[in-house]
């Protein structure tokens, strides 16, 4: 179970999505993304608006948060990695 208090307020609505996509094992996470449909990948990528990306970057680059590395921090770090990988896979899967 994750403690919402360890997650910035603007990102708390994304907890269920982070649980789905933020797998801690790189191989499993990559496999999940590679096996997802274009629609699923678009849905994931579309979560990351400019405002959300700024919020992620502020939180994930905060030196104090890095030192603490709570379960929530690690989950959202993996979620962000899933987003980044999904962007590249989506680009490959999308017809030119």
Backbone bond lengths (Angstrom), bond angles and torsions (degrees), N, CA, C in turn:
res aa  C-N    CA-C-N  psi(-1)  N-CA   C-N-CA  omega(-1)  CA-C   N-CA-C  phi
1 X - - - 1.458 - - 1.528 108.50 -
2 X 1.305 114.87 141.64 1.464 120.55 -177.54 1.525 110.49 -103.89
3 X 1.324 115.15 145.26 1.453 122.45 179.74 1.529 108.66 -93.64
4 X 1.317 116.40 110.74 1.463 121.25 -178.83 1.522 112.64 -58.69
5 X 1.308 117.21 -26.48 1.459 120.81 -179.61 1.532 112.14 -63.71
6 X 1.329 116.48 -21.22 1.463 120.77 179.32 1.531 112.69 -88.25
7 X 1.319 116.53 3.49 1.468 122.20 -176.96 1.529 108.04 -118.71
8 X 1.323 117.75 134.16 1.464 119.16 177.25 1.534 110.94 -56.22
9 X 1.319 115.90 142.49 1.467 121.36 -175.83 1.520 113.14 -52.76
10 X 1.331 117.30 -40.84 1.459 120.56 -177.61 1.525 113.07 -67.13
11 X 1.314 116.88 -16.51 1.461 120.44 -178.11 1.525 113.47 -104.17
12 X 1.296 117.78 -8.27 1.467 120.70 -175.34 1.525 113.39 -61.67
13 X 1.307 117.08 -31.00 1.476 120.43 179.21 1.529 111.20 -66.73
14 X 1.316 116.95 -12.70 1.467 120.73 -177.42 1.530 113.11 -97.70
15 X 1.312 117.89 6.51 1.463 120.68 -176.24 1.529 111.64 -56.67
16 X 1.315 118.42 -46.46 1.469 119.62 -178.01 1.524 111.17 -64.61
17 X 1.321 117.68 -37.63 1.471 121.27 177.12 1.527 109.82 -68.03
18 X 1.325 116.76 -39.33 1.468 120.52 178.53 1.520 110.38 -63.15
19 X 1.324 117.42 -39.59 1.461 120.99 178.35 1.523 111.01 -64.08
20 X 1.319 116.56 -37.54 1.464 120.60 -179.14 1.527 111.17 -70.34
21 X 1.320 117.32 -47.26 1.460 121.67 -170.85 1.521 114.25 -100.25
22 X 1.314 118.48 -21.15 1.462 121.39 -173.06 1.511 114.00 -87.13
23 X 1.310 116.44 49.89 1.465 120.46 179.77 1.525 109.63 -65.42
24 X 1.321 115.48 136.16 1.457 120.83 -175.93 1.524 114.34 -72.97
25 X 1.306 117.42 -23.62 1.460 121.57 179.75 1.529 108.79 -89.72
26 X 1.335 115.84 119.93 1.466 120.03 -177.42 1.523 112.48 -56.57
27 X 1.308 116.94 -42.78 1.462 121.12 -178.42 1.517 112.24 -62.51
28 X 1.325 117.10 -47.89 1.463 121.02 178.77 1.523 111.32 -64.08
29 X 1.329 115.24 -41.19 1.468 119.47 179.89 1.531 110.22 -63.56
30 X 1.318 116.49 -46.76 1.465 120.36 179.13 1.520 111.53 -62.01
31 X 1.323 116.25 -42.31 1.468 120.69 179.22 1.525 110.79 -62.30
32 X 1.325 116.73 -43.01 1.463 120.56 178.78 1.527 110.31 -59.48
33 X 1.298 116.67 -43.38 1.465 120.94 -179.02 1.522 110.55 -68.33
34 X 1.318 117.15 -45.07 1.454 121.25 -179.18 1.524 112.30 -62.77
35 X 1.326 116.87 -30.40 1.463 121.31 -179.04 1.526 113.36 -91.64
36 X 1.316 117.50 2.34 1.463 121.71 -179.17 1.526 110.26 -85.41
37 X 1.307 114.75 152.98 1.461 120.21 177.67 1.528 110.31 -74.31
38 X 1.303 115.09 164.45 1.462 120.33 176.60 1.521 109.70 -58.58
39 X 1.318 117.16 -40.45 1.466 120.84 -179.69 1.524 111.48 -63.02
40 X 1.333 116.86 -41.96 1.469 120.34 178.60 1.527 110.83 -64.62
41 X 1.315 115.91 -41.29 1.465 119.48 179.82 1.521 111.38 -66.45
42 X 1.321 116.62 -40.23 1.466 119.99 177.44 1.521 110.16 -62.57
43 X 1.328 115.59 -40.74 1.464 119.90 178.81 1.522 110.64 -61.10
44 X 1.318 117.52 -42.98 1.461 121.72 178.05 1.521 110.74 -64.35
45 X 1.310 117.12 -50.75 1.461 121.57 -176.80 1.531 111.21 -62.60
46 X 1.315 117.08 -37.35 1.469 120.82 -177.93 1.527 113.58 -68.63
47 X 1.319 117.46 -16.61 1.470 121.14 175.65 1.529 109.72 -62.25
48 X 1.318 115.17 -34.29 1.463 121.42 -170.30 1.525 111.85 -88.90
49 X 1.320 113.81 78.03 1.457 120.39 174.00 1.527 108.21 -73.85
50 X 1.291 116.40 169.97 1.469 120.20 178.93 1.527 110.59 -57.52
51 X 1.332 116.79 -42.77 1.467 121.16 179.79 1.533 111.55 -61.83
52 X 1.326 116.71 -42.42 1.461 120.99 179.67 1.529 110.55 -66.93
53 X 1.314 116.69 -41.52 1.470 120.12 179.15 1.528 110.76 -62.30
54 X 1.329 116.87 -42.34 1.470 120.46 177.33 1.531 109.65 -60.20
55 X 1.323 117.15 -45.60 1.467 121.41 179.88 1.530 110.87 -60.98
56 X 1.332 116.41 -44.78 1.461 120.79 176.97 1.520 110.59 -58.91
57 X 1.312 116.97 -50.94 1.463 121.19 -176.87 1.521 112.20 -60.57
58 X 1.319 116.70 -40.33 1.470 119.56 178.51 1.523 111.08 -63.44
59 X 1.326 115.54 -43.69 1.462 119.81 -178.11 1.530 111.08 -71.71
60 X 1.322 116.33 -50.17 1.455 119.89 -172.64 1.528 113.38 -72.17
61 X 1.321 116.94 -17.79 1.463 118.94 178.19 1.526 112.66 -100.57
62 X 1.317 117.39 0.65 1.467 121.83 178.17 1.531 108.77 -69.26
63 X 1.317 115.97 119.42 1.461 121.27 -175.87 1.530 112.28 -56.69
64 X 1.317 117.62 -37.91 1.464 120.57 179.21 1.525 111.40 -65.32
65 X 1.331 116.21 -39.33 1.463 120.21 179.63 1.523 110.66 -68.72
66 X 1.317 116.63 -38.88 1.460 120.62 178.40 1.518 109.97 -60.33
67 X 1.318 116.84 -43.25 1.464 120.95 -179.64 1.522 111.40 -65.26
68 X 1.337 117.68 -37.99 1.463 120.73 -179.84 1.527 111.09 -72.99
69 X 1.330 116.93 -41.74 1.465 123.63 -178.51 1.532 112.18 42.00
70 X 1.307 116.28 59.09 1.465 121.05 177.93 1.528 109.45 -66.27
71 X 1.310 116.18 166.38 1.465 120.99 176.37 1.529 110.57 -57.45
72 X 1.317 116.02 -37.64 1.457 121.00 -179.56 1.530 110.79 -66.99
73 X 1.307 115.63 -42.34 1.463 121.28 178.36 1.525 110.01 -61.03
74 X 1.322 116.64 -44.89 1.459 120.80 179.89 1.525 111.15 -66.35
75 X 1.323 117.65 -40.47 1.464 121.34 177.78 1.523 110.85 -59.21
76 X 1.317 116.50 -47.04 1.461 119.88 -177.63 1.533 111.72 -73.73
77 X 1.317 117.71 -27.89 1.456 119.93 172.93 1.526 109.64 -63.08
78 X 1.308 116.66 -45.19 1.467 121.35 178.60 1.524 110.82 -66.85
79 X 1.297 117.41 -36.02 1.469 122.33 176.60 1.528 109.72 -61.47
80 X 1.312 116.80 -43.53 1.458 120.71 179.13 1.529 110.46 -66.22
81 X 1.325 117.43 -38.41 1.460 120.25 176.46 1.529 110.52 -64.18
82 X 1.329 116.74 -37.21 1.463 120.32 176.73 1.523 110.64 -62.05
83 X 1.308 116.18 -43.12 1.469 121.06 177.27 1.521 110.58 -58.56
84 X 1.323 116.74 -49.04 1.462 120.30 -177.73 1.530 111.39 -61.62
85 X 1.330 116.78 -42.26 1.459 120.03 179.78 1.530 110.42 -69.96
86 X 1.313 116.55 -39.05 1.464 120.71 179.61 1.524 111.03 -60.65
87 X 1.315 116.60 -36.90 1.469 119.97 177.15 1.528 110.99 -58.27
88 X 1.321 116.50 -46.15 1.463 119.36 -177.69 1.526 111.46 -71.34
89 X 1.324 117.96 -39.13 1.461 121.02 178.26 1.524 109.99 -66.04
90 X 1.307 116.54 -40.85 1.467 120.89 178.32 1.525 110.36 -60.80
91 X 1.298 115.59 -41.70 1.468 120.32 178.96 1.535 110.59 -60.96
92 X 1.341 115.89 -41.10 1.463 120.67 178.85 1.535 112.25 -68.59
93 X 1.343 116.70 -38.66 1.465 121.50 -176.39 1.529 113.03 -78.70
94 X 1.299 117.02 -25.73 1.463 120.33 -175.99 1.520 110.01 -73.02
95 X 1.332 115.29 136.42 1.464 118.56 177.96 1.529 110.29 -65.01
96 X 1.305 115.55 142.84 1.467 120.64 -178.09 1.498 112.84 -74.81
